[in-house]
Amino acid sequence: MNQKQTTVALIYDFDGTLAPGNMQEYDFIPAVGKSNKEFWSEANSLAERQDADSILTYMAKMIQEAKSKDLSLRREAFRESGRNIRLYKGVREWFARINDYARSRNIDIVHYINSSGLKEIIEGTEIAHEFRKIYACTFLYDIDGIAYWPGVAVNYTNKTQFIFKINKGVESVFDSTQVNKFIPENERPVPFKNMIYVGDGTTDIPCMRLVKNFGGHSIAVYNPEEKGARKDMGALIRDNRVSYVCAADYSEGSEIDTVVKTVIDKIAIDSRLDSLAVSK
């Protein structure tokens, strides 16, 4: 009996998960003549004063600062910035290795980004082609291709909408009809139990908890170069928000490599058992 191939979604945050720090700190913030602390402090203070969303205010701050310094606001300029991002150890080789491992277990891995960072910058990174879809903040562009207004703002709560989109096979950000349409669990392209969510910070907690509560697997990662970072993640396990805490080292044989491969093994076995039960 030939078993149908099982699809598994590996969903990643970006900043602090696949790359250290925030993506704006590599190129954009130095270009506008600010320190990281100065830029984020100003953006967060604006949000507090106006009682506004902090994601929208950082995007507005980017437009404001770029205009004041005559920096390009074209999509290509943001993508160029993405080429300067430093990835965590092993990230470049991670995707091919995990795909091959999953394929040997009759699993098809589909990779997604779910980030509060900028889609345009992520699109410029060397790993952008690895993802089926990049869900992230993005700007609206005028007829000359210049950013003038936020188009999508992804904060810690509306990040969860993209989990449901993946679950139901709805890739469009605009489409709210299909994602709210009732689809029986057994007809959804990627059941929650076949999701692995990898994140690092507070903006990921609702997604990690959602995936875990629906039978999937959530992994919190930390920067191995930061002293005490692992200890700070302990509360996520105590609060039942994640299943695993791993260093953000994606090289072969690393902690997260072992965890993800073991989860793939489990999903493969569960899928095999489900097919045997159905065949009776």
SULPE-V931862 format. One record per helix or strand. SS is the DSSP state (helix for helix, strand for strand). FROM is the first residue (numbers start at 1). TO is the last residue. If there is no record, write none. Layout:
# SULPE-V931862
ss:SS from:FROM to:TO
ss:SS from:FROM to:TO
This chain:
# SULPE-V931862
ss:strand from:6 to:12
ss:strand from:15 to:15
ss:strand from:19 to:19
ss:helix from:23 to:25
ss:helix from:28 to:31
ss:helix from:36 to:50
ss:helix from:54 to:68
ss:strand from:74 to:74
ss:helix from:75 to:82
ss:strand from:87 to:87
ss:helix from:91 to:103
ss:strand from:107 to:118
ss:helix from:119 to:122
ss:helix from:128 to:130
ss:strand from:133 to:141
ss:strand from:146 to:152
ss:helix from:160 to:168
ss:helix from:185 to:187
ss:helix from:192 to:194
ss:strand from:195 to:199
ss:helix from:202 to:213
ss:strand from:217 to:222
ss:helix from:229 to:238
ss:strand from:244 to:247
ss:helix from:255 to:279
